[in-house]
Amino acid sequence: MIRNTRDVVAGLMFMAFGGVALFMAQSYALGTAARMGPGYFPRLLGFLLLGLGAVQCLIGLRSKLASPLDWHWRPLLILLTSVALFIVLTPVIGLVASGLVLVVASSAAGAEFRWKEALILGAILGAAAAALFVHGLAVPLPIWPDFAGRS
């Protein structure tokens, strides 16, 4: 009998993500540790997630503490909606503004939501994402909306 359902479900979820990562990375070249190919990191991450999930499942199965699984639908829907908004809004309003929207919207899922902190964190993370992905890694994403001039 599974007493700690939360740990078992979390472990299964980690293992599922690890399996998907391994499946998706199988067509990419692996390379070596000194000269990594495009499939090196996804496979490494997939194996780490599989291992972490297995350990989490074992912890849940061996636990003496009963922990029933209960779903909190409101935060889950808010988080999924905020990620969907980020995906849809990034080409329209740019990476900085859509990052701000993502952080503020996903912060609303928590019980300790504060507008000022969410706005500051969103602005910092949006700017950091633009610096890292657009300038550092040369990912072709718009930083600002069209009316502000693309970079």
N, C-alpha and C positions, 0 to 999 in steps of 0.2 A: 504494500500500500504506500502510495506517495503522500507524505505528510506536508512537505514544503513545496507546494505546487509552483510558487513563484520562481524559485531557483531552477526547477526542472524546465519550466517553460522558457525562462531566460536562456538557459543552456541550449535548448533545442533551437531557439531563435538564432543564437550565435552560430551554431553549427549549420543552420540553413543558409545564413549569409555567407559563411565560409565556403560551403558547397557551391553556391551560386558564383562566388568569386573564382573558385577553381575551375568551374565549368566554362565561364566566360573567358578565362585567361588561357585556356588550353590551346588556342590557335595562335597565340603570340610566342615569339622566340624567347627562350629563357635567358640565354647568355650565361655569364659567369659572375661570381661575386666582384671580380675586378672590372668587368665590362658588362654591366647589367643590360639585358634586353628589355623590351616593353612588357614582357610577361613575368619578369622577376618579382617585382613588388606586389602585383595582384596575387601571385601564387603564394608568396611569403605571408601576405595578409590573410589569405584564405586558410592556410595551414594554422596560423596563429588563432584565427577565429574558431576553427574546428577544435583545437586543443583547449582553448578557453571554454568553449561550450561543453566539451566533455567533462572538464573539471567541475564546471558549474552544475551540470546534471548530477554528477556523483555527490557533490556537496548536498544538493537537494534531496537525493535519495537516501543519504545516510543521516540526514538531520533528524534530531529529536523534536525540534520545534515545529508545531503545526502552523502553516501559513497558507490560508486559502487564497485562491486567485480571484481578485475582484477587478473589474475593468472600470476605468474612469474615462468615459467617452468624451466628455467636453474637452479636456486637455488634448486628447488624441486627435480629435477633429480640428482643434485650433492649430496644432503643430502641422498636420497634413495640409491644411489650408494655407498656412504661412509659407510652406515649402513650394506649394503649387503657385502661389502669388509670386514668389521669387523667380520661378522658372518662366512664368508668363511675362512678368514686368521687366526683367533684365534687358531684353532687346528694345523695349519701348522707352524706359526711363533711365537706363544705365545701371551699371554695377553698384555704384555708391548708393544711389537712392533705393534700389531694390534690396540691397543689403540692409539698409536702415529699416525698410518695411518688414523684412524678414525677422530682424531682431525684435522690433517693437511688437509685431503680431505674435511671435512665438513666446515672448515674455508675458503676454496676457494670459497664457495657459497656466501660469503659476499663481499661487495664492498670495505671494508677496510682490505683486506687480507695482512698479513705480514709474510713472511717465518720464521723469527727468533722467533717471538712471538708464532706462531703456533707450532713450533718444541719444544720450552721450555714448553709450556702448555701441549702438547701431551705427552712429557716425564714424566712430573709431574703427569698427570692424569693416564697414563698407570701404573706407579709405585704405585700410590694410589689405583687403581683398583686391582692390584695384592696383595697389602697388605690387603685390605679390604676383597676381595672375596676369595682368595686362602688361606691366612694365618689366617685371622680373622674369616671367615665363613666356612672355609674348603670346598669350592666348588672345585671339581676336574677339574681344568683347567690348561693347561700348561702355565707357566710363560714365558719361553724362547723357542726358536726353538730347535729341536732335536739335532742339531749339537753343541749347547751350553750347553746341559745337562738340562733335565727337573727337575723342583722342585715341 
